[in-house]
């Protein structure tokens, strides 16, 4: 592995808080980022808040609309009520008709229990815009998870293909392995949800792959607790990461409070007559020259490599940005990793929880770190520029450091690009409402 580094530049970009959540009926703690519709409105979800569940609430789906003077106004489109979903663990995605899709970690008709109480296993939902301006949005549960083999606690964003199928991941369920027992069962799934063939029919779920984790006493094993935000290529293969599992070597990835192993990058390929087959592309090692525990999915660069971040690593470190060179075809040979950048917990930030956003105009990657020191004590927005020539280093720039709570803190979702080089996302904390309930923000040069 070749590690390439550059000193971070000072923050130069501007930031504006578009909305600070107040922690009541308007929601609190955004889960995931935001998406644009064709009219320029932003949409997202919150993990808590709303008016239908007892405090702190079951979460909301919200809209932010631009107004005069650069002001944005928030509207709650739907309050999760528990029976039809509760506590989203990921953001919303949008299709060409303006329909929103997402998941909740709890709620629904499933009988999953936590501390003896039935809390539900999570749902996949759809929110459709009104047919007439000013009308009500229509909420529907597309699928209720039941735990065990079909999955429990869907995690992260969904992915939509051209045929209208949805792909996602669950942290638990799947029928294999033991991860975080006795609180949750099994080690997670990757699933597909297909729309009905006839109007009014039901959506159908298929588990494409189930994870087994690392068995007690073993140094190596399967992945565990997959992240959402799955990546599809032109040939229909699926790429993603698991937060735990993979490598469990002594004094490296052994044990852990929430799980076992340093995580992995995987690929799923559909073979006619054989179903879906999973390949391990890379196991994170967490040693001197590697990261551990990716908290988000991967992104393609123009070179065909997979790029992403890890929350920890190298050993006792603050996370990395990595690139994986894929093996050709369906080869079972693992990919090759290059460490592009190591976070230092300085003004460059620490512990990235989001995936990278690729800017095709300049071949650059943009992302966020969830914490840091100095001017980035509450996290930052960064940019990575590829080498100008072979053998040179990537250039890391801190574009904006969150230095005060009122400006937001703990960004944990991917950036979405707007016009003229602007980027938008959320912070899980900070802002001016309810003692740090999170924000929606914009940054620009």
C-alpha positions, 0 to 999 in steps of 0.5 A: 500500500502506498500512502500519499499525503499533503498538508491541508490548506486553510479554510477558504470557503463560505458556509451558510446554515439554511435551517437549524432544527428546533427539536419539536414538530419540525424534527431533530438530528438529520439522518442522511443528507439532502436531495434536490427536486427539479424546482430547486427544493431540498428534501431529507429526513430526521432521526427524531422529532415530529408530532405523532410520537412521544418525545423525542419523536419518531422522525420526520420527512422534510422539505426546504424551499428557497425564498426571497433574500436567500431565506429557506423555509422548512415544511414537514411532509410526514411524521413517522408514527411508529406503526408505519416506521420509526427512526430513519437510519438513512436519508431520502432518494428521489426519482424522476417523478419527484417520488421520495424513497427511504427506510426507517430502522424501527417500526412497522409490522415486524415483531423485532424486540429490544430490551423485551419490547416490540420495536419493529424491524424497520420499513421501506417507504415511499412519499409521493408528491401531490397531484395538485399544487398545495395538496397533501403528499401520499405516504406508503410503506412498500415493505415491512421487515420481519427480522431473521432471514429478511433483514432488520434495521435497514441502514443508510440510503437506498439505491434506485436502478433504471428499472425502478428497483430499490437496493439497500442494506440492513445492519442485522438479520439475514439468518447467519452469524451472531453480531451484537447478541442478545440485542440483535440477531445475525449480521446483516443483508443486502436486499432488492425491492422490486415494484409490482408488475400490476398496478395496486400489487405489492412490492417484493423483497429478495435478500441478495446476500447475507453476512456471517461476520467473524466467528469467535476465535477466528482471525478472518471471516465474512463481513458484518453490518453492511452500510447502505448507499450501494453502488451499481455499475453498468453491468449490474454489479453491486458494490458496498462496504461493511462496518465490521467483519473481515479481519480480526487479527490480534492487536489489530482489529480484534474485538470492539464494543459494537462489533468484531473486525475492521470491515471490508469492501465487497462486490455482488455479481448476478450469474444466470441460474446461480443467483448472486455471488459475493466477492471480498474485494478488500479486508481492512487491516487497521495496522500502520498503513491502513484504515478500519471500519468504513461508515459509508459506501464507495464511489467510482472515479474516472479511472474505474477505481473505488474510492471511500473513507474509513472512520478509524485507522491507521492504528489509533488513528482518525480515518483515511481516504482510500482507493481500491483497484478492482480485479478484472471481470469476476476474478476472486482475487482481492483488489489492491488498496492505496491510502490516499490520505490519513486524517490527523485530527487537526484542521483537516478533521477526523473520523469521516462518516460519509462517502465521497462526492466525485466532481466530473468537471475537475476529477476531484473528490469532496467529503466531510469529516465528523470532528477535528481540532482547532478551526475544525473542532466540529468537523469540516468539508474537504477536497482531494485533488488527484496528482498532476503527474504520475508519482506525485501526491494527492492534494488535500484542502480543508475548504470549511471548518465547523468552528462554532456550534451555531454553524453546525457540527458532526457532518455525517452525510454525503455532499450533494452538488448544486449550481456554480460549485455549491455543495449542500448537506446536513450536520447531526449536531449544532445549529441554534435549536434545542441545544444542538439538534442539527442543520442543513447547510450550504458551502461555496467558494 
